[in-house]
Amino acid sequence: MSQVLSEESSFQFRRAVTRSDLDAVARLRYQVYVAELGRSQPHADHAAQSLLEPLDHSSIVLVAQTEAVEVVGTLRLSSSDAQEIESPEIYGWEERRACFPGAVFLASKFMVAPHLRGTRLGVALILQAAAEARSRGWRFGFLETYDELVPLYRRTGFCMRRSVLDPVYGRVSIMEIDLLDFAHLERVQSPLASVLAVAS
């Protein structure tokens, strides 16, 4: 896949394609969600300290890795048509799906290793995900997040849609991005603006 920030970063961005890739993602997820944040995860394997979900098998799982091949970031992209999406009704994307069939997607399981938070890695991973989504003809992206990450997503171009009660994660914010709304992306000075304009 293209690496939109390769000249600014020592990280490699690619899709997780092998079992080894997914195992590395699963360990990072467990480290962040369970060990660090203490969140309940129905699909967590506590014996193996790993976290994989049924949705992974029909999704694009992106990874960021170091030169030493350590996975230090990941983000999952899923078509809104994926049957494995749990509680799809919370996203409120029915109108988008009806008007733009095949163009709506879900971004989830976004995380960066603790020692690299506050660096450009998180934004770089979001840029890679946006480029991947556009390469598949996807336009409208949805995600759920806690309040502390809302400012980050706003800066990249997401807009708040509503607050809902997720059956697993509790109170969360649903946010949406239109990857072709260049006027909005430029207005909020999103790093996606120039990348997506070139890609389109």
C-alpha angles and dihedrals in degrees: 000000000000117000107216095187100033092121092055100041142057090212128100118222120203145134120279102243108155132062088247090056092051092046090055090049090048092054093049091049092051091048092053105033101035110020098035105028099026094223122161111249116186093203098045117129101212095184092057093031091230138126123206125155135202089248090065091072094062097036141077109252111196123200136194114207137181126238086264088060094248113150106232102163141024142178130181126217121195134178111244085235091068109122092210095066107118118225095356090175092075093070097064092216099136095110092048091049091050095049097037108030113195093011101090123091142173124231114202146149092043113168144146126207111264096247092056100048113118091035127102091263095095094051091044090054091050089051090052091049093051092050090049091050093051091048086062095048094254116147114165116058126191131191141166121226145163121257095259092065097044093092092053092052092045090055091053092051107269119138127211114251106172148319117252141172110249112206091227107027102034122220110012139162120242112216132184136199130196105209091199097051093100093165091061093043091053093044092057090040092239116184085225093069099080095035095052094042089058093043091052 
